[in-house]
């Protein structure tokens, strides 16, 4: 997901603008408490993930059939949705997450219309009383017919909702729905937890004739009737915040990519009229982006659907198979569009691999952010790799651990000051960089493939979407390497403060030792260059030494492999925070 902090990748004076934008991004938007405000949502609707009622955790979401008719002039939608579910345990109440300002006209269970008094949705958790309990192993269908205005996006895409605009020429409606910071229940009734996404979806978007409604997955058909056009889409395993409703006078650029795995991937870019030249330049990057990902990580997970990008009126978002893009087509010294590449990374790290708990959100954003140094290295070599990493390092705050070990909703991790917030990007990326340097490329990329695909040898058709956790990733790393890296995860992921390497010269020796939070063990090897010669200190007990006279030229960690405390960055961040512009943010 695009955040202001990611603009640091574009900076020439990398550290200077990087940490500043990171700091600005981390500010939490003011809450809206007036229920009459069109941007108001209840705490329940704003909540994504976290602790869920057992009645919801007892469900498996087999299929979503969603029909939406969009009335741009009235900022209104009419919805008819059917959820095909089955139970893992008996339930006495059906509980769905759903924006409470939508007016429900009817609810049906297995085709039988329910009495209005049998359901209520005062705060955004629709509770449907059952005439009799539904036993474990039972399949059933819940249909909800509703209408109304979805919540207006508060701060898209960071705190989502629907954005109703006109195209830049003022001639046509331009509508987007971003579900991050609220989730699927801002648009339709669902189960708003990352593990409860539907296995398959059929999406039917009816819009005024002349407008297009691109959607997730593959286009099945479009039907024109009585001045309306219905766009029908079919998708697999859409993440609970990864579905999208976009409407506009889009034009589409089309092509096919011949994959190294023998299949053909449809490429589609939905852009606005008048942007043909810029769109063609960005579209030309699609093949090189797919080439990088399929070579370094593995098969594009949604090759049977499309690689899709759509112009939206806000910053980017990782809508599944239809990533949002609104970067005004800038050029950078790296030769590729950073926003498109970051959002596209989430097709692997969010949509194929979904965190099972938002407490592990760094798996989405940290690994997705590390993809930018990786593609920089792939296309431009070491200078571009390190140029991407340096501003990320300057933005790490280390105020809260990346992972708490608890079940947490997204806001507690990303938005509230109780969580790591922007560090899930920058620190998460550097954790990946350090782990790669520690265990080597072969083990690192094998572990990543197993994490993403559930197996080390992914090929089209032999893998399914995965749910990941930090502890699960640790187990994968240990299995791949044959060693126990709990010490690495304990320090970098479950503690806020970075390890500090203390160095002193004494008796013709350079002596090093690690200081860690809670005095945790940290046998991180350290390279030291002394008068041009590099040696590796094993640091098995957290200490090491190498001969070095008082006059010797010494560089510790000369290839910048290790994420560790830095006096220079600490001083820079303190200085930056004291500047008037930083205080204004």
VOGU-3710 file (C-alpha; in Angstrom, 3 decimals, decimal comma):
1> xxxxxxxxxx> 0,000/0,000/0,000  1,300/3,440/-0,905  2,223/5,662/2,004  3,863/9,062/2,090  6,899/7,506/3,652  7,502/5,607/0,440  8,145/8,860/-1,392  11,529/8,732/0,302  12,554/6,333/-2,453  12,429/9,190/-4,951
11> xxxxxxxxxx> 14,627/11,617/-3,018  18,015/12,667/-4,238  19,134/13,614/-0,725  17,763/10,294/0,416  18,039/10,494/4,156  16,978/14,117/4,308  13,620/13,781/2,655  13,111/10,142/3,610  12,839/10,473/7,345  10,802/13,635/7,042
21> xxxxxxxxxx> 8,130/12,016/4,908  8,136/8,969/7,158  7,537/11,157/10,177  4,695/12,996/8,446  3,002/9,773/7,431  2,884/8,491/10,975  0,524/11,184/12,215  -2,940/9,798/12,980  -5,881/11,594/11,369  -8,339/13,274/13,684
31> xxxxxxxxxx> -11,263/11,066/14,599  -14,759/11,876/13,329  -17,387/11,483/16,040  -20,440/13,082/14,425  -22,685/10,280/13,078  -24,123/12,748/10,546  -20,724/13,329/8,966  -20,571/11,345/5,681  -17,055/10,240/6,617  -18,151/8,853/9,961
41> xxxxxxxxxx> -17,836/5,130/10,629  -18,423/3,279/13,878  -15,492/1,699/15,673  -16,832/-1,680/14,615  -16,859/-0,717/10,933  -13,401/0,877/11,183  -12,051/-2,300/12,748  -10,263/-4,769/10,469  -9,340/-8,124/11,959  -8,526/-8,524/15,616
51> xxxxxxxxxx> -10,522/-10,649/18,025  -13,681/-11,957/16,332  -16,847/-13,537/17,736  -16,639/-17,358/17,804  -19,720/-17,477/15,569  -17,694/-15,806/12,814  -14,592/-17,916/13,336  -16,807/-20,976/12,950  -17,519/-20,014/9,317  -15,788/-20,734/6,021
61> xxxxxxxxxx> -16,544/-18,297/3,194  -16,955/-20,385/0,045  -18,330/-17,892/-2,465  -19,309/-14,240/-2,769  -21,860/-13,065/-5,335  -22,046/-9,274/-5,243  -24,232/-7,108/-7,469  -23,930/-3,332/-7,127  -25,801/-0,695/-9,113  -24,073/2,671/-8,917
71> xxxxxxxxxx> -25,842/6,035/-9,126  -23,041/8,613/-9,467  -25,222/11,733/-9,295  -26,799/10,539/-6,051  -23,644/9,009/-4,547  -25,681/5,887/-3,934  -25,385/2,157/-4,480  -28,002/-0,564/-4,516  -26,640/-3,941/-3,481  -27,740/-7,556/-3,685
81> xxxxxxxxxx> -25,206/-9,934/-2,173  -25,207/-13,658/-1,482  -22,636/-15,279/0,784  -22,223/-19,041/0,435  -20,830/-20,313/3,737  -20,284/-23,510/5,631  -19,741/-24,129/9,320  -16,778/-25,674/11,101  -18,708/-25,622/14,386  -22,335/-25,149/15,348
91> xxxxxxxxxx> -23,631/-21,571/15,463  -26,802/-20,153/16,992  -26,471/-16,678/15,475  -25,172/-15,579/12,085  -22,920/-12,538/12,500  -21,763/-10,473/9,520  -19,789/-7,231/9,423  -21,722/-4,494/7,616  -21,776/-0,668/7,541  -24,841/0,223/9,648
101> xxxxxxxxxx> -26,007/3,200/7,581  -26,961/0,967/4,675  -30,723/0,366/4,627  -31,495/-3,348/4,535  -34,652/-4,159/2,575  -34,493/-7,949/2,904  -32,419/-10,845/4,251  -32,828/-14,420/3,077  -31,372/-17,650/4,487  -31,347/-20,463/1,920
111> xxxxxxxxxx> -33,988/-18,563/-0,040  -36,349/-17,991/2,869  -37,057/-14,348/3,684  -36,538/-13,465/7,332  -38,765/-11,275/9,417  -37,223/-7,806/9,969  -37,361/-8,344/13,719  -34,952/-11,286/13,456  -31,920/-9,145/12,653  -30,315/-5,918/13,850
121> xxxxxxxxxx> -27,256/-3,891/12,904  -26,906/-0,919/15,264  -23,097/-0,546/15,258  -21,916/-2,443/12,195  -22,045/-6,078/13,307  -25,164/-7,497/11,684  -26,618/-10,159/13,977  -29,153/-12,541/12,433  -31,129/-14,741/14,808  -31,520/-18,312/13,569
131> xxxxxxxxxx> -34,732/-20,282/13,968  -32,556/-23,220/14,930  -28,780/-23,678/15,283  -26,776/-24,483/12,164  -24,782/-27,636/12,812  -21,110/-28,114/12,026  -20,411/-29,110/8,438  -23,545/-27,432/7,073  -23,494/-25,341/3,897  -25,946/-22,475/3,579
141> xxxxxxxxxx> -26,526/-19,191/1,740  -27,197/-15,758/3,224  -28,567/-13,070/0,925  -28,797/-9,374/1,843  -30,529/-6,722/-0,260  -29,597/-3,167/0,703  -29,036/0,395/-0,508  -27,476/3,660/0,558  -24,353/5,803/0,433  -21,114/4,082/1,477
151> xxxxxxxxxx> -18,986/6,071/3,925  -17,006/8,789/2,201  -13,290/8,093/2,320  -11,807/9,915/5,295  -8,213/9,962/4,100  -7,955/7,675/1,067  -6,389/5,236/0,847  -5,054/5,223/4,407  -8,530/5,383/5,920  -10,934/4,231/3,302
161> xxxxxxxxxx> -14,399/4,565/1,951  -15,757/5,819/-1,360  -14,446/8,820/-3,263  -16,942/10,495/-5,623  -15,215/12,864/-8,041  -15,206/14,141/-11,569  -12,443/13,386/-14,041  -9,845/16,169/-14,364  -11,702/17,598/-17,380  -14,881/17,791/-15,284
171> xxxxxxxxxx> -16,941/15,825/-17,803  -17,431/12,396/-16,250  -17,942/10,714/-12,881  -14,782/9,262/-11,372  -15,535/6,965/-8,455  -13,256/4,849/-6,352  -13,703/2,740/-3,265  -10,637/2,026/-1,126  -11,293/-0,528/1,590  -8,092/-0,225/3,592
181> xxxxxxxxxx> -8,787/1,186/7,039  -12,301/-0,198/7,289  -12,446/-3,318/5,166  -15,046/-5,053/3,048  -17,970/-4,164/5,329  -17,773/-0,557/4,116  -19,222/-1,796/0,816  -21,004/-5,116/1,421  -21,726/-7,569/4,275  -18,740/-9,830/4,867
191> xxxxxxxxxx> -16,443/-11,384/7,457  -13,804/-8,729/8,046  -10,863/-10,847/9,131  -7,903/-11,730/6,887  -8,501/-15,472/7,275  -12,180/-15,199/6,285  -11,918/-14,057/2,680  -14,130/-15,762/0,063  -12,599/-18,614/-1,927  -14,244/-17,343/-5,132
201> xxxxxxxxxx> -16,226/-14,249/-6,096  -18,602/-13,176/-8,835  -18,877/-9,398/-9,079  -21,534/-7,551/-11,072  -21,184/-3,778/-11,313  -23,980/-1,882/-13,099  -23,100/1,684/-14,104  -24,477/4,315/-16,490  -23,761/3,582/-20,145  -20,486/5,065/-21,329
211> xxxxxxxxxx> -18,724/4,337/-18,051  -16,563/1,352/-17,238  -16,393/-0,555/-13,944  -13,133/-2,539/-13,913  -13,063/-5,202/-11,225  -11,005/-7,866/-9,521  -10,209/-11,029/-11,412  -11,126/-11,809/-15,014  -13,789/-10,113/-17,101  -16,569/-12,587/-17,853
221> xxxxxxxxxx> -18,928/-10,356/-19,837  -20,512/-6,959/-20,136  -24,227/-6,508/-20,692  -25,835/-3,302/-21,956  -29,498/-2,613/-21,289  -31,716/0,462/-20,961  -28,876/2,954/-20,624  -26,899/0,838/-18,147  -23,884/-1,436/-18,527  -23,216/-4,371/-16,212
231> xxxxxxxxxx> -19,596/-5,481/-15,937  -19,288/-9,089/-14,712  -16,060/-10,321/-13,113  -14,891/-13,591/-11,571  -12,078/-13,713/-9,005  -10,371/-16,019/-6,528  -9,517/-15,431/-2,893  -9,917/-11,656/-2,790  -8,462/-10,211/0,401  -11,017/-8,550/2,659
241> xxxxxxxxxx> -9,647/-5,105/1,830  -8,527/-6,045/-1,698  -11,855/-5,848/-3,507  -12,622/-2,658/-5,382  -15,375/-0,618/-6,973  -14,008/1,791/-9,592  -16,157/3,667/-12,093  -15,072/6,093/-14,800  -14,693/6,732/-18,526  -11,709/4,412/-18,591
251> xxxxxxxxxx> -9,797/3,350/-21,637  -7,885/0,093/-21,478  -4,416/-0,759/-22,735  -4,042/-4,496/-23,343  -1,213/-6,948/-23,893  -0,021/-10,445/-23,046  3,115/-11,542/-21,208  4,693/-14,874/-22,055  5,837/-16,246/-18,730  8,978/-18,240/-18,119
261> xxxxxxxxxx> 6,634/-20,875/-16,691  4,965/-21,445/-20,069  1,679/-19,639/-19,429  0,423/-16,320/-20,788  -0,542/-13,495/-18,404  -3,069/-10,857/-19,555  -1,857/-7,297/-18,842  -4,409/-4,500/-18,524  -4,002/-0,825/-17,698  -7,186/1,194/-17,163
271> xxxxxxxxxx> -6,353/4,859/-17,667  -8,176/8,130/-18,221  -8,674/9,693/-21,655  -5,930/12,163/-22,453  -3,217/10,153/-20,692  -2,380/7,911/-23,651  1,309/8,840/-23,888  2,022/8,519/-20,168  -0,072/5,355/-19,950  1,891/3,745/-22,781
281> xxxxxxxxxx> 5,183/4,516/-21,020  3,980/2,976/-17,769  2,445/0,010/-19,556  5,847/-0,677/-21,131  7,131/-1,408/-17,606  4,629/-4,208/-17,010  6,698/-6,947/-18,722  9,944/-6,046/-16,938  8,079/-5,995/-13,624  6,639/-9,467/-14,225
291> xxxxxxxxxx> 10,070/-10,656/-15,374  11,669/-9,518/-12,115  9,018/-11,067/-9,897  8,801/-14,392/-11,659  12,584/-14,697/-11,795  13,322/-13,665/-8,198  10,281/-14,927/-6,289  8,051/-17,164/-8,409  4,957/-17,360/-10,617  2,511/-14,489/-10,718
301> xxxxxxxxxx> -0,258/-15,843/-8,473  -3,177/-14,518/-10,531  -1,984/-15,380/-14,028  -5,361/-16,874/-14,933  -6,946/-13,465/-14,286  -4,753/-10,479/-15,112  -2,002/-8,128/-14,095  -4,207/-5,072/-13,685  -3,482/-1,430/-12,858  -6,093/1,341/-12,657
311> xxxxxxxxxx> -5,825/5,099/-12,363  -7,465/6,314/-9,169  -7,864/9,784/-7,635  -5,749/9,044/-4,554  -2,461/7,332/-3,769  -2,041/3,667/-4,632  -3,633/0,611/-3,077  -3,115/-3,133/-3,531  -6,543/-4,018/-4,869  -6,196/-7,627/-5,974
321> xxxxxxxxxx> -5,421/-7,922/-9,723  -6,330/-4,228/-10,079  -3,836/-2,171/-8,137  -4,663/1,494/-7,707  -2,234/3,986/-9,236  -2,253/7,780/-8,961  1,314/8,932/-9,179  1,065/11,269/-12,185  3,630/9,201/-14,067  6,884/10,606/-12,612
331> xxxxxxxxxx> 10,352/9,686/-13,823  13,091/8,612/-11,412  16,815/7,902/-11,666  16,006/4,191/-11,363  14,045/3,866/-14,600  10,904/2,317/-13,103  7,799/3,576/-11,366  8,204/3,083/-7,630  4,503/3,313/-6,734  3,383/0,731/-9,273
341> xxxxxxxxxx> 6,128/-1,620/-8,159  5,326/-1,276/-4,478  1,626/-1,873/-4,981  2,327/-4,759/-7,355  4,504/-6,382/-4,698  1,310/-6,920/-2,709  0,023/-9,387/-5,270  2,531/-11,668/-3,525  2,801/-10,088/-0,058  -0,870/-9,484/0,919
351> xxxxxxxxxx> -2,979/-11,189/-1,742  -1,187/-14,532/-2,289  0,429/-14,521/1,167  -2,009/-12,912/3,601  -1,140/-12,367/7,245  -3,356/-14,541/9,421  -3,281/-11,806/12,055  -2,739/-8,085/11,442  -0,160/-8,255/14,217  2,038/-9,731/11,460
361> xxxxxxxxxx> 1,315/-6,885/9,018  5,044/-6,423/8,440  4,843/-9,542/6,264  2,741/-7,484/3,840  4,436/-4,124/4,096  7,998/-4,949/5,122  8,504/-7,645/2,488  6,596/-5,498/-0,001  8,912/-2,566/0,774  11,998/-4,763/0,447
371> xxxxxxxxxx> 10,832/-5,575/-3,075  11,848/-2,051/-4,156  15,541/-2,520/-3,276  15,296/-5,970/-4,875  13,947/-4,723/-8,210  16,432/-1,849/-8,069  19,248/-4,363/-7,685  17,814/-6,558/-10,431  17,546/-3,731/-12,958  20,277/-1,314/-11,882
381> xxxxxxxxxx> 22,829/-3,132/-9,753  24,271/-2,512/-6,298  24,251/1,281/-6,413  20,489/1,308/-6,907  19,961/-1,367/-4,252  21,761/0,586/-1,569  20,220/3,871/-2,698  16,800/2,411/-1,944  17,849/0,992/1,425  19,488/4,127/2,829
391> xxxxxxxxxx> 16,387/6,341/3,090  14,405/3,407/4,448  17,008/3,102/7,204  16,767/6,829/7,965  13,028/6,497/8,563  13,063/3,686/11,141  11,767/4,924/14,510  11,999/1,855/16,786  9,259/3,081/19,116  7,307/-0,184/19,262
401> xxxxxxxxxx> 8,144/-3,793/18,340  7,064/-4,866/14,869  5,159/-7,803/16,394  3,386/-8,059/19,754  2,489/-11,743/19,701  -1,204/-10,925/20,270  -4,264/-11,010/18,020  -4,601/-7,387/16,903  -6,741/-5,417/14,455  -5,043/-3,460/11,710
411> xxxxxxxxxx> -5,507/-0,072/13,382  -3,635/-1,148/16,517  -0,639/-1,940/14,317  -0,810/0,668/11,613  -2,679/3,715/12,883  -2,687/3,810/16,682  0,407/4,996/18,575  0,343/1,611/20,333  1,757/-0,023/17,222  4,883/0,148/15,036
421> xxxxxxxxxx> 3,058/2,143/12,340  5,539/3,181/9,606  8,232/0,800/10,855  6,295/-2,106/9,334  7,573/-0,737/6,002  11,078/0,500/6,657  12,199/-1,697/9,528  10,439/-4,689/7,975  12,430/-4,124/4,794  15,694/-3,888/6,692
431> xxxxxxxxxx> 14,896/-7,030/8,672  14,557/-8,832/5,339  17,813/-7,292/4,075  19,680/-8,349/7,218  18,227/-11,857/7,170  19,265/-12,260/3,544  22,832/-11,230/4,366  22,884/-13,613/7,336  21,584/-16,815/5,724  22,565/-16,183/2,103
441> xxxxxxxxxx> 20,577/-15,759/-1,083  19,775/-19,416/-1,707  18,250/-19,997/1,733  16,590/-16,569/1,863  14,714/-16,836/-1,412  13,791/-20,466/-0,767  12,295/-19,443/2,578  10,395/-16,596/0,919  8,983/-18,937/-1,722  7,804/-21,412/0,906
451> xxxxxxxxxx> 6,245/-18,574/2,888  4,435/-17,199/-0,171  3,466/-20,397/-1,987  3,584/-23,068/0,708  6,274/-24,939/-1,226  9,792/-24,318/-2,605  8,978/-25,266/-6,219  5,929/-23,198/-7,217  4,565/-23,534/-10,726  1,247/-22,365/-12,148
461> xxxxxxxxxx> -1,471/-24,601/-10,763  0,489/-26,306/-7,962  -0,064/-23,783/-5,135  -2,930/-22,113/-3,295  -3,210/-18,814/-1,361  -1,404/-18,913/1,979  -1,899/-17,409/5,425  1,339/-16,443/7,139  2,565/-15,577/10,620  5,873/-14,380/12,006
471> xxxxxxxxxx> 6,314/-17,609/13,946  5,475/-19,588/10,832  8,154/-17,695/8,923  10,661/-18,430/11,701  9,898/-22,140/11,388  10,411/-21,972/7,630  13,772/-20,215/8,041  14,873/-22,801/10,609  13,778/-25,700/8,397  15,528/-24,292/5,332
481> xxxxxxxxxx> 18,802/-23,501/7,115  18,908/-26,326/9,638  19,667/-23,726/12,336  17,638/-21,935/15,001  17,182/-18,228/14,299  14,843/-17,494/17,175  17,452/-15,064/18,508  17,206/-13,037/15,290  13,399/-12,833/15,387  13,351/-12,122/19,134
491> xxxxxxxxxx> 15,547/-9,055/18,796  14,376/-7,583/15,505  10,675/-8,362/15,565  9,619/-8,706/19,211  11,683/-5,827/20,625  11,595/-2,157/19,700  15,195/-1,104/20,288  17,849/-2,100/17,786  20,936/-4,073/18,768  23,909/-1,828/19,407
501> xxxxxxxxxx> 27,448/-2,782/18,461  29,918/-1,326/20,982  33,505/-0,987/19,733  36,716/-0,066/21,558  40,414/-0,276/20,807  42,614/-1,706/23,502  46,057/-3,272/23,476  46,340/-3,296/19,696  42,948/-4,945/19,317  39,549/-3,791/18,145
511> xxxxxxxxxx> 37,046/-5,316/20,568  33,345/-5,593/19,775  30,321/-6,676/21,725  26,580/-6,598/21,107  24,191/-4,826/23,431  20,578/-5,948/23,050  17,239/-5,128/24,671  16,648/-7,359/27,711  20,197/-8,688/27,225  18,939/-11,180/24,677
521> xxxxxxxxxx> 21,472/-13,430/22,967  22,535/-12,099/19,584  25,240/-14,113/17,821  25,223/-11,923/14,707  28,485/-12,240/12,750  30,180/-8,945/11,912  32,482/-8,093/9,009  35,299/-5,709/9,874  37,664/-4,113/7,361  41,064/-3,217/8,818
531> xxxxxxxxxx> 43,510/-1,389/6,536  41,734/-2,741/3,472  41,470/-6,373/4,615  38,062/-7,734/5,635  37,618/-10,416/8,283  34,411/-11,932/9,663  34,016/-12,165/13,425  31,616/-15,005/14,384  30,430/-13,204/17,558  29,029/-16,528/18,794
541> xxxxxxxxxx> 28,835/-15,271/22,376  28,069/-11,701/21,323  31,709/-10,623/21,415  34,664/-10,563/19,041  38,071/-9,016/18,475  40,482/-8,373/15,625  44,019/-6,898/15,609  43,923/-3,167/14,900  46,450/-0,562/15,945  45,357/2,858/17,070
551> xxxxxxxxxx> 46,330/4,199/13,617  44,602/1,451/11,580  41,777/2,374/9,227  38,697/0,482/10,399  35,235/0,084/8,854  32,673/-2,013/10,705  30,080/-3,808/8,569  31,572/-2,352/5,359  28,833/-3,794/3,129  26,015/-2,519/5,382
561> xxxxxxxxxx> 24,517/-5,960/5,956  23,239/-5,423/9,494  20,376/-3,405/10,917  21,825/-1,875/14,098  21,684/1,258/16,188  23,363/4,249/14,537  24,453/7,415/16,347  24,373/9,328/13,057  20,768/8,394/12,300  19,651/9,020/15,871
571> xxxxxxxxxx> 21,135/12,527/15,739  19,662/13,155/12,306  16,188/12,116/13,401  16,369/14,324/16,482  17,489/17,267/14,350  14,800/16,602/11,776  12,061/16,430/14,412  13,159/19,842/15,713  12,773/21,567/12,328  9,688/23,792/11,896
581> xxxxx> 8,472/21,861/8,851  8,647/18,562/10,760  6,819/20,046/13,734  4,082/21,320/11,413  3,487/17,762/10,197
//
